[in-house]
């Protein structure tokens, strides 16, 4: 509040000083004050003196004694524009006091410089962050592209492996079918031997695993058990175990 009152007082004082100086310079110019722009209406016009036109109020190109002014003598009056310009030229030397002291202005200037420097540093930091974010985005895009290529490659490999597994399964099935057919033919031959002991003797010419497949191919558990019971005692257990395992495997496969 005190600052506002001080500013208003300085403004009023400056305006008053301007008016006083303006009137003073207008009076010093020799011009009729009542004819000065801006303030002429505040002063009454002088009375017209009587005479036949040779007095002081006569023609503007003669003196009071009726003689014309000497040649080359400058006129004693100035134009309105010249008066205003002269007054303003003098008043330009008068300035209102600053609302801030020198130390306050110095502090304000330093604060502005500091803020400007901080803004510059922030702009640089933001620029670096934007570049870093752009580089990270590019790297992520490259990684995503690489992962996509790997996924496509894995899918291709999985398809190839699935095809190979199906092919192997088909081949195993064909091989197993061929072996089963072979064991079936052998089983028919051994089954045709009426004597169980003779049939067991022929069966023992095969390893226990193959003998178990031959017995399974017979399709007659009673006949298979009859032939197994005629196997030599030293080899009987291994043949029985192989036959039992083969039956369990065949049942599970079904």
C-alpha positions as CSV (number, residue, x, y, z in Angstrom):
1,X,0.0,0.0,0.0
2,X,2.8,2.4,0.8
3,X,4.5,1.7,-2.5
4,X,1.3,2.6,-4.4
5,X,0.9,5.9,-2.5
6,X,4.5,6.7,-3.2
7,X,4.0,6.0,-6.9
8,X,0.8,8.2,-7.1
9,X,2.6,11.0,-5.2
10,X,5.6,10.9,-7.7
11,X,3.2,10.9,-10.6
12,X,1.3,13.9,-9.3
13,X,4.5,15.8,-8.6
14,X,5.9,15.0,-12.0
15,X,2.8,16.3,-13.7
16,X,2.8,19.5,-11.7
17,X,6.5,20.0,-12.5
18,X,5.7,19.5,-16.2
19,X,2.9,22.1,-16.1
20,X,5.0,24.7,-14.3
21,X,7.9,24.2,-16.7
22,X,5.7,24.3,-19.7
23,X,4.1,27.6,-18.7
24,X,7.5,29.0,-17.8
25,X,9.0,28.2,-21.2
26,X,5.9,29.4,-23.0
27,X,6.2,32.8,-21.2
28,X,10.0,33.0,-22.0
29,X,9.3,32.5,-25.6
30,X,7.5,35.9,-25.8
31,X,4.3,34.4,-27.1
32,X,0.9,35.3,-25.7
33,X,0.2,32.8,-23.1
34,X,-3.5,32.7,-23.9
35,X,-2.5,31.4,-27.4
36,X,-0.3,28.6,-26.2
37,X,-1.8,25.1,-26.9
38,X,-3.1,23.0,-24.1
39,X,-3.0,25.8,-21.4
40,X,-4.1,28.9,-23.4
41,X,-7.6,28.6,-22.2
42,X,-6.5,29.0,-18.6
43,X,-5.2,32.5,-19.2
44,X,-7.3,35.6,-20.4
45,X,-6.4,37.3,-23.6
46,X,-4.8,40.8,-23.3
47,X,-6.9,43.9,-24.0
48,X,-6.7,45.4,-27.5
49,X,-4.9,48.9,-27.2
50,X,-6.5,51.8,-29.2
51,X,-4.7,53.5,-32.2
52,X,-4.7,53.9,-35.9
53,X,-2.7,50.7,-36.5
54,X,0.7,52.2,-35.7
55,X,0.7,51.2,-32.1
56,X,1.9,48.0,-30.4
57,X,-1.3,46.2,-31.5
58,X,-0.8,47.2,-35.2
59,X,0.6,45.1,-38.0
60,X,2.9,42.3,-36.9
61,X,5.7,43.5,-39.2
62,X,6.1,47.0,-37.5
63,X,7.4,48.1,-34.1
64,X,5.5,50.1,-31.6
65,X,6.9,53.4,-33.0
66,X,5.5,52.6,-36.5
67,X,8.9,51.5,-38.0
68,X,9.3,48.1,-39.5
69,X,11.6,45.6,-37.8
70,X,15.2,45.7,-39.0
71,X,16.0,43.4,-41.9
72,X,17.3,40.0,-40.7
73,X,16.1,40.3,-37.2
74,X,14.5,37.0,-36.0
75,X,11.0,37.0,-35.0
76,X,10.4,37.1,-31.2
77,X,7.7,34.4,-31.3
78,X,7.9,30.6,-31.8
79,X,5.4,28.2,-33.3
80,X,3.2,25.9,-31.1
81,X,5.1,22.8,-32.1
82,X,8.5,24.5,-31.3
83,X,7.2,25.6,-27.9
84,X,6.0,22.0,-27.0
85,X,9.2,20.5,-28.4
86,X,11.4,22.9,-26.3
87,X,9.4,22.1,-23.2
88,X,9.6,18.4,-23.7
89,X,13.3,18.6,-24.3
90,X,13.9,20.2,-21.0
91,X,11.5,17.9,-19.2
92,X,13.2,14.8,-20.6
93,X,16.1,15.5,-18.2
94,X,13.7,14.9,-15.3
95,X,13.0,11.2,-14.5
96,X,10.9,9.6,-11.8
97,X,12.8,7.6,-9.2
98,X,12.8,3.8,-9.8
99,X,10.6,1.8,-7.5
100,X,13.6,-0.6,-7.0
101,X,16.9,0.2,-5.5
102,X,20.2,-0.5,-7.2
103,X,20.8,-3.6,-5.0
104,X,17.3,-4.8,-5.6
105,X,17.7,-4.4,-9.4
106,X,21.1,-6.3,-9.2
107,X,19.5,-9.1,-7.3
108,X,16.6,-9.2,-9.7
109,X,19.0,-9.3,-12.7
110,X,21.0,-12.1,-11.2
111,X,17.8,-14.0,-10.4
112,X,16.6,-13.7,-14.0
113,X,20.0,-14.8,-15.3
114,X,19.9,-17.8,-13.0
115,X,16.4,-18.8,-14.0
116,X,17.5,-18.4,-17.7
117,X,20.5,-20.7,-17.1
118,X,18.3,-23.2,-15.3
119,X,15.8,-23.2,-18.2
120,X,18.7,-23.8,-20.6
121,X,19.9,-26.7,-18.5
122,X,16.4,-28.2,-18.4
123,X,16.0,-27.9,-22.1
124,X,19.4,-29.7,-22.6
125,X,18.3,-32.4,-20.1
126,X,15.0,-32.9,-21.9
127,X,16.7,-33.1,-25.2
128,X,19.0,-35.8,-23.9
129,X,16.1,-37.7,-22.4
130,X,14.1,-37.5,-25.7
131,X,17.1,-38.9,-27.6
132,X,17.6,-41.7,-25.0
133,X,13.9,-42.6,-25.2
134,X,14.1,-42.6,-29.0
135,X,17.1,-44.9,-28.9
136,X,15.4,-47.2,-26.4
137,X,12.3,-47.4,-28.6
138,X,14.5,-48.3,-31.6
139,X,16.2,-51.0,-29.5
140,X,12.9,-52.4,-28.3
141,X,11.6,-52.5,-31.9
142,X,14.7,-54.4,-33.0
143,X,14.4,-56.8,-30.1
144,X,10.7,-57.4,-30.9
145,X,11.6,-58.0,-34.6
146,X,14.3,-60.5,-33.5
147,X,11.9,-62.3,-31.1
148,X,9.3,-62.5,-33.9
149,X,11.9,-64.1,-36.2
150,X,12.8,-66.6,-33.5
151,X,9.1,-67.4,-32.9
152,X,8.6,-68.0,-36.6
153,X,11.7,-70.2,-36.7
154,X,10.6,-72.2,-33.7
155,X,7.2,-72.8,-35.1
156,X,8.8,-74.0,-38.3
157,X,11.0,-76.4,-36.3
158,X,8.1,-77.6,-34.3
159,X,6.2,-78.4,-37.5
160,X,9.2,-80.3,-38.9
161,X,9.6,-82.2,-35.7
162,X,5.9,-83.1,-35.7
163,X,6.2,-84.4,-39.2
164,X,9.3,-86.4,-38.4
165,X,7.5,-87.9,-35.3
166,X,4.6,-88.9,-37.4
167,X,6.9,-90.5,-40.0
168,X,8.8,-92.4,-37.3
169,X,5.5,-93.6,-35.8
170,X,4.4,-94.8,-39.2
171,X,7.7,-96.5,-39.8
172,X,7.6,-98.1,-36.3
173,X,4.0,-99.3,-36.9
174,X,5.0,-100.7,-40.3
175,X,8.1,-102.4,-38.7
176,X,6.0,-103.7,-35.8
177,X,3.4,-105.0,-38.2
178,X,6.1,-106.7,-40.2
179,X,7.6,-108.3,-37.0
180,X,4.2,-109.3,-35.8
181,X,3.5,-111.0,-39.1
182,X,6.8,-112.8,-38.8
183,X,6.1,-114.0,-35.3
184,X,2.7,-115.0,-36.3
185,X,4.1,-117.3,-39.0
186,X,6.6,-118.8,-36.5
187,X,3.7,-119.2,-34.0
188,X,1.7,-121.2,-36.6
189,X,4.6,-123.5,-37.1
190,X,5.2,-124.2,-33.4
191,X,1.5,-124.5,-32.8
192,X,1.3,-127.2,-35.4
193,X,3.7,-129.4,-33.4
194,X,1.4,-131.6,-31.3
195,X,4.0,-132.6,-28.7
196,X,4.4,-129.8,-26.2
197,X,7.9,-130.9,-25.3
198,X,8.9,-130.8,-29.0
199,X,7.2,-127.4,-29.4
200,X,9.1,-126.1,-26.3
201,X,12.4,-127.4,-27.7
202,X,11.8,-125.5,-31.0
203,X,10.7,-122.4,-28.9
204,X,14.0,-122.4,-26.9
205,X,15.9,-121.9,-30.1
206,X,14.8,-118.2,-29.9
207,X,15.8,-115.7,-27.1
208,X,13.3,-115.2,-24.3
209,X,12.0,-111.9,-25.7
210,X,11.3,-113.3,-29.1
211,X,9.9,-116.5,-27.7
212,X,7.4,-114.3,-25.7
213,X,6.3,-112.6,-28.9
214,X,5.8,-116.0,-30.6
215,X,3.7,-117.2,-27.7
216,X,1.6,-114.0,-27.7
217,X,1.1,-114.4,-31.5
218,X,-0.5,-117.8,-30.9
219,X,-3.5,-116.2,-29.4
220,X,-4.1,-119.1,-27.2
221,X,-3.1,-118.7,-23.6
222,X,-3.7,-122.3,-22.7
223,X,-1.5,-123.6,-25.5
224,X,1.2,-121.1,-24.7
225,X,1.2,-122.2,-21.0
226,X,1.4,-125.8,-22.0
227,X,4.5,-125.2,-24.1
228,X,6.1,-122.9,-21.4
229,X,5.8,-125.7,-18.9
230,X,8.0,-127.9,-21.1
231,X,10.8,-125.4,-21.1
232,X,14.0,-126.4,-19.4
233,X,14.0,-125.5,-15.7
234,X,17.1,-123.2,-16.0
235,X,15.5,-121.1,-18.7
236,X,11.9,-121.4,-17.6
237,X,11.7,-118.3,-15.3
238,X,13.3,-116.0,-17.9
239,X,10.8,-117.2,-20.6
240,X,7.8,-116.8,-18.2
241,X,8.9,-113.3,-17.2
242,X,9.3,-112.3,-20.9
243,X,6.0,-113.7,-21.8
244,X,4.2,-111.9,-18.9
245,X,5.9,-108.6,-19.9
246,X,4.9,-109.0,-23.6
247,X,1.3,-109.6,-22.7
248,X,1.2,-106.5,-20.5
249,X,2.8,-104.4,-23.2
250,X,0.4,-105.7,-25.8
251,X,-2.6,-105.0,-23.5
252,X,-1.4,-101.4,-22.8
253,X,-0.8,-100.8,-26.5
254,X,-4.4,-101.7,-27.2
